Amino acid sequence: MLAACLFLGVLPLAIAAPAESASAFVGSTVTATFPLPDATFTLNENFFPDAEQVGFPGPTPTGAEPLAIATAPVAALNYDTYPIIAPSEQYAGAGPAFNPMYYWGNLGPWYSVGGAFGLPETSPQIPAGCDLEQVFATALHAAATNGRGFSATGPLEFLNTWTYKLGTDVLTPFGREQPFDLGVGFRVKYGSLLNKFTSIPVFRTTSMVGFFGVPEYLTSYHEEIIIEATGYNNTLSPYETCTNANNDVGGNIGNYASGNWTQIYLKETTKRLQRYLKGYKLTPNDVYAMQEMCSYETVALGYSEFCGLFTEEEWRGFEYSIDLSFWYGQGPGSPNSAARGVGYVQELVARLTKTPLTVFDTNLNGTLDGNPITFPLDQPIYADATHDVVIASIITALNFTTMAANGPLPWDRIPVGQTYHVQDIAAYSSNLVGQVLSCPASEKSKEKQKYIRFLLNDGGVPLTGISHCETPNKDGLCLLDNFVQGMRERIAEIDYAYDCLGNYTIPNPDTIIDGRMIR
């Protein structure tokens, strides 16, 4: 399955004062339901006719579809988190202020990433001389919530009256804004491709609540909702049928790695915060939950008092804990992440080559992918909605090796020159876009050939780790035929049955760097 900033130095010592005991309701869950469950919408319905009944719409001729990804001289960058509130910062120094939201991994919003993946000169804009032929968009869900007898003082005093106000796995108000903005941006950049459709588009999502679009727009395209539940094949939620993604064979190593690092980087933080809390003994896991609560409350409620408890170093440690969790759980260090992402790669190759799928021995849904109505092969735009952990598996299956260049990640320290950052890969509303382009074969040639490249968020991704795409290209381009050949070879080397369903022991230490179990 898609937000605030702060900077606080080491917390000052609180002056001794009588400690206020926590309220009896502290930690209780607070919920709200709107619309009101007992309200009758039809009671006064006659007083509020809809737009069709009122009439008088005025002249509304439709203008031309935009293609700003090709026509604009530069790309629009994304650094906006309005309307969530940034906690006040305590900052002094010559450099830019530290922004903790850049270190929230998959729990923060996506930002423009520039050259994060190794192509600093690549622009998201279509290269000069090239024409856009086709686009493949895979987007993540936006900001969502996740799944007494003490007294607190000083910076923890707010805990005395704190209540839990988050829901479970639901989009927040900010999270409802993010995908809408992403969709508007996509229409501005790629809207002209809609002119190439000869039938109503089919766009895909999972059945997880919150992925569905604005109902009024559903007559413009077919929304294919694929069941997301155990036992149902779905390339957009592949963990449901990959047994080893959810057990001790190959599913928990990311939690072990992250947990080990948490005990290290929060050891002194736990001691520091314990001074302000009487009647309850904090553990590093408790403090880690406070860091998580900062991000969850910020994107759900607009602000969180938990954010001000932590220093820059502690936020960098938090980011690395998420990087470890994803690297070993969903990314290059997992023994089955490539297997989880391989079904999407098979679908991609089928779409690129307009070749129907006939073999269903991975997580492909044979019922849907085997039907040209639900899996069309002639669309200029493809759009799929999925989850953060899935996009991590997809890019592993695609073999984007520059992100894994300095792996495996150590469990006990942050490495110098780290290349795998979840914030750049799978933050809220992150998006992977494949562009099929028609470009000159050379600087002097008028003949054009088809190429493909990928943008993760708005950063170009080198394809040099893919067979037949090894030649570096400043724009991230690879000949389409070469890419397809490389993907077919990648699919062939991924053993879905063994990696997802087999019985094996992960090497210790885990030296996997391509998402496949070592044989």
N, C-alpha and C positions, 0 to 999 in steps of 0.2 A: 501498500500500500503504500506529504506534502505536506528572534524577533524583537529584540530590544537591546540596549547597550548599557554598559556600566564600567567603572573602574574604581576599585577601592583598594587602598593599601592595607597593611596589617591592621587589624582592628585595635583601637585603643583600649586600655584597661578601664573597666567601669569603676566609678567611685562607689565604695561600699554603701549600701542602702538597704533598708528592709525589702526583702524579696517578695514580690507579689505572686501568690500562688496561681497556678493555671486554673482557668474557669472550668466548671464541670462539663461544659460543652466542647472543650478544646479537642480538636481532631475529628469532630463529628462531621458527617457528610451533609452538605447543604445543596439542595437541588431546586430547580425551577422548571415549570412546564408551561410552554406557550406554543400554540394557542391554549386557552383554558380548556381542560378536559371536559367540563360540563357545559361549555358555551355552545349555543345553537346557531350555526352560521346562517341558516335559512330563516331565522326568526324575522329579521327586517330586510331580507334580501331584495324585496321589491323596491326599496328606497335606493338601492345601489346597483343600477343596471351596468352591465359590462360595456366595453368599448364598442362592440359590434351593435349592441342595442342603441347606444347613444348616437352613433353615426358621426357625421361631420369630421372625418379624419384629417381633412386638409390635404393639400398636394404633397405627396411623398414619393417622388420619382427616385428610383434607386440609381446611385452613381456607379462608376466603374470599380471593379475589385482592385485593391492595391497589391503591389509587389515590392514593398520597401526593402526587402532583403537584397534586391537587385538594383533598385533605382536610387536609393539614398546613398550619399557619399560615405557615411559612417554608420555603425551599428548603434542602436539605442542600448544603453547600459542599464543594469538593474541593481540599485542600491537602496530601494525604498522599502520601508517597513511601516509606513503610515497605515492605521492610526494607533498602533501600539506604542507605549510610552517607554522611552529610554530612561533608566534610573540615572540619577545624577552621578557624575564622575568626579573623582578626586585625581587630578592629573597635573603634573608639572614636568616639563621637559621640552626639548627641541623637536622631537619627532612627533608623528601623528598619534593622537589619542588611541589607546587600546580599546577595541570593541569586542566584548565577550561574545556577542552573537555570532562572530566569525568562528567561534570555537565550540559551538553547540552540536556539531556533526549533523546527524539526521534529525535533530530536535530543533533546528533553527531554520530560517528561511533561506532560499538560495540567493546567491549574489553573483554578479558577473565575475568570472574566474580568470579572464585574460589568458595568459600563457601557462596556466597551472599544469597543463599536461605535456608541455614540451614544445609547443609551437607558438612562441611569443610574437611572431610576425604575422600570424594568421588572423584574418578578420572574419567574423561571421558572414559578412557581406559576400555575395557571389563574386568570385575572381573576375577580373577584367577579361573580356573576350568569351566568357562562358555563358551558357544559357541554362536556366533551371528547368529540368524535365520532370522531376518527381521528388517527393519528400516523404520521409517516414518519421513520425513523431511518436515517442514513447514518453509519457509524463507520469510523475508520481502524484499521490494525493498531497493535499496541502496540510497546513497546520492542524493537528488533531490532538485530542487528549488520549492518554494511555490508561492502556489498561490500569495516661493521665496521672495524676499524682506527682507533678513536678512543678518547679517554679523557674522562670527564666528571667534574666536581667540583661541590661546593656543591649547589644545588637540583637540578642535573641528574645527580647522582651515581647515582641509581637506574637511569639508562640503561645503566650498565656491566653490569647483570645482567638487564635488562628483556627479556621475551619476549612475543611476540604470541599472545594467548590467545583472540582473537575468532573466531567462525565467520563464515559468509557468508550474509546474508539469512535468518537464523533468529531466531525469538523467543527472548529471554533469559528466565531464570526470572522476573524482574520483569515482563517483557513478557507472560508467560503469566498472571500475576496480574491485570494491568491490564484486559484485555477481560473476564475473569471478573467482576471487581468492577463494571465498567461494565454488564455484563449483569444482575447482581444489582440494581444501582441502577435500571436500566430496568424490571425486573420490579416493584420496589417502587413506582415512580412510575406505571407504566402497566399493571400486570398485569390490572386489572379489564376492560380492553378485550378480553382473551382470551375473556371470556364472550360476546362478540358473534360469534365465529367459528362458522360452520356446517359447516366442513370443515377439514382439517389445513392449517395455514399453510404458505406457501412463502416462505422467506427466502433471499437470494442472497449469494454470495461469489464470489471469483475462485479459480482453481486454484492460486494461490501457496501453497506449504506454510506452515502456521501459521495459516491463516484458519479451519480447521475446528473445530467445537465438541466438547463432551464426547460421546463415542460413545453413552453410555447415554441421552442426551437426544434422540437423533435420531429416536426413534419419536414424539416430540411435534410434530415439524414436518418438512417436506420441505426438505432443504438443497440448493439448486440451485447447483452448482459450475460456473461459466462458465470456459471455457478462456481463460487469459491467455498469449497467445503471438502472435508476428507473424503477421498475416494473418487473425486471428479477431476479428470484431466483438464488442466487449464494452464497455458504457458504464461499467463499473467499472475498466477499464484501457484507456482510449481512445487512449493514445499508441501502442498497437501498430499501429493502422491510420491514424494521422495522420502521414504521411511527414514533413511539415515540422516536426513536434515533435522530430525526431531528426536534423536535418541543419543545414547552414549557412544555409539559406534562412530558417528561423525557429525553430530549436531551441537555438542556442548563445548567444544574446545574454545570457541570465541568467548563464551562466558567465563571459562577458567582463566584465559589470558587477561581479560579485562579485570576480573576480580583480583587477580594477583597484583596487577599494577595499581588498583585502587588502594590496596593495603599499604602500598609504598608511598604514593604521592599524597595521600590524605592522612598519613600517620601523625604528622605535626599539626595539621589543621584540626584534627579531632581533639588534640590536647588543648589547642587554643580556644576552641568553642566550648569545651567542657567547663571552662572557668565561669561561663555565664549560665550554666544549667545545673540546678540542684535537684536531686531526687531521681535522676535518670542518667545512666551511664551510656554515653555516646560510643558508637563504633564507626570505623571508616565507612561501612555500608550505610549507616544513618546519614552521615555527612554527604555521601554520594547522592543519596535520595534527595537531600536539600538542593544540590546542584541541579538535579533533574527537575525538581519542583520549580526552580527558578525559570527554566525554559518553558515548562508546561504552563505555568500560571501566566507567564508573560504573553504567550501567544493565545491563551484562552481568555484571560481577564484583562489584558492590557498592561499589567504591571505586577511585579512580585517583589516582596520584601526579602525573599531568600537571596536575590541576586547580589545584594550589597554585602554579603558575608564573606565573599571570596576575592582573592588577589589574582593578578594576571597569571602568575605561575600556576596557581590552582586551576584556573580555567584552561590553561594549556595542558595540564595534566588530565583534565576532564575530556578534552578533545581527543587526546591520545587513547584514553580508555575506550572511546567509541570506535576509533580507528582499529584498535586491537580486536574489538568485538566483531567488526565487519570483516576485517582481513581474514580471521580464522573461522568466522561463522558463515559469511556470505560471499567472500571474495577469493583472492588468489590462494590463500592459505587453507581453504576448506577442501576436503577430499571429494566433495560432491557439488560444489557451486557451479562448475562448468556443466555438469549433468542437468542441474536445475535450469540453466539458461539455454541449453541446446535446442529445446523445442522452439523457442523464439527465433533462434538462428535458422532453423529449418524453415520456419514460416517466412523469414526475411528472404532467403534464397528462392523460395517458391514465388514470392511476389516479384522479386527482381527479374526472374527468368520467365515469369508467367507459366510456370509448370505446376500442374495439380499435384498435391501431396497424395501418395498412395501407400506409404509405409508408416505405420503408427506404433512404433516400439519405444517411444520416449514419453514425454508428458503432453504430446499433441492430443487434441480432442478430435478423434476420428469422425464423430458425428458432425461437428461444426466445420472443422478444417477440410473435411472431405466433400463438402457441399459448396458449389460455386456461388450459391446465393448468400451463405453466411461467411464464406471465405473467398471473396472476389479477387481476381488477379489482374484487373485492368484499371486500377484507380491511380490517379496522379497524386493523391494524398492518402496516406494511411495514418490513423491515429489510434493509439492504444493507451489505456490508463491502467497503472499498476502500482506497486508498493516500493518503498525504499530498498528493502532487502532484495527485491527481484531485479531492480536495475543493476545492483551490485553483481548479481549472478549473471546477468545478460552481458555486461561488459567483460566479465571473466570468460564467458563462453566465446565472445568475439575476439578474445586474445589481444586486448589492448595492453600490451606488455610494458609500456613506459610507466604506467601507474605502479607496477610491481617491481620496478627497477632496483630498489634497494631492499627488497624483502629477502628472507622472512623478517617480520617486525619483532624486535626483542620484547620480552615480557617485563623487563625490569628498568627500562630507560627509554627516553625518546631519542631515536637515532638522528644523527646529523644528515641533512639532505634527504629527509623523508619525502617520498613521492606519492604515497597513498593517503589521501585526506578525505574522509567521508563528507566533510562540509562541502567540498568541491564536487562530489559525486552524487550524493543522495540526500541533500537537504530538502526541506519541504518544497514541493512544486518543482523539483529538479526535472530536467527534460533532456532526453537524448534524441537528436535529430539527425537523420541520414539524408544527405542531399545527393541526388543523381543529377549530374551536370553534363552538358555537351560543350567540350572545350577544344581549342586548337591542339592538334597533335604535337606541335612544336611552335616556337616563336615565329618561325618563317612560314609555317604551313597554314593554308586556309581550310584544309580538311579537318573536320571535327570528329572526336571520338568521345565515347561515354566514360565518365569517371564517377567515382563515389567518394564522399568524405563524410565524417561524423563530427558533430558539435555536441559536446556534453555541457549542458547549460549554454553558455556562449563561447566556450573554449574549444579550439580545434584539437582533435585527438590524432596523434601520429598512428598510422596503420602499419608501421615498419615491422611489427612483430608478427604480421600475418604473412604466410607463405605467398610469394609472387607479388607482394606489395613492399618488399624490403627497401626499395630505393626511396630515400628521403625526399619529401616534397614540401616546400615552404607553406603551401596552402592545404596540406593534409590530404592531397588527392591520390587515388589509386585507380588504375584502369578498372572499369566495372567487371570486365571478363576475368581479369586477374583476381579481383576480390572474390568473385563468385567461386573461382577454382580454389582459392585459399580457404574459403568457408566450407566448401565440400570436404576438403582434407581435414579441417578442424572437426567437423561433425563426425567424420569417420574415426578419429582418434579418441573421441569421448565415449566411454563405455557406460551408458546410462544404467543398464541392469546391475552392473557390479558396483558402481559408485553410489547409486541410490538405494539399492536393495541387497547388496552383498554383505558378507560378514568379514570384517577386516580390523586390523589394529593400526591406528594412526601412528606414524613414526614419532619418537620422542628423542630430541626435539622435532617439532613439525617443520620439515624443510620444503613442503609443497609450495609452489609459487605459480601454478597455472590452473588451480581449481580442480585437479584430478588426483585420485588416489594413486600413490606410487606403487607400481607392480614389481 
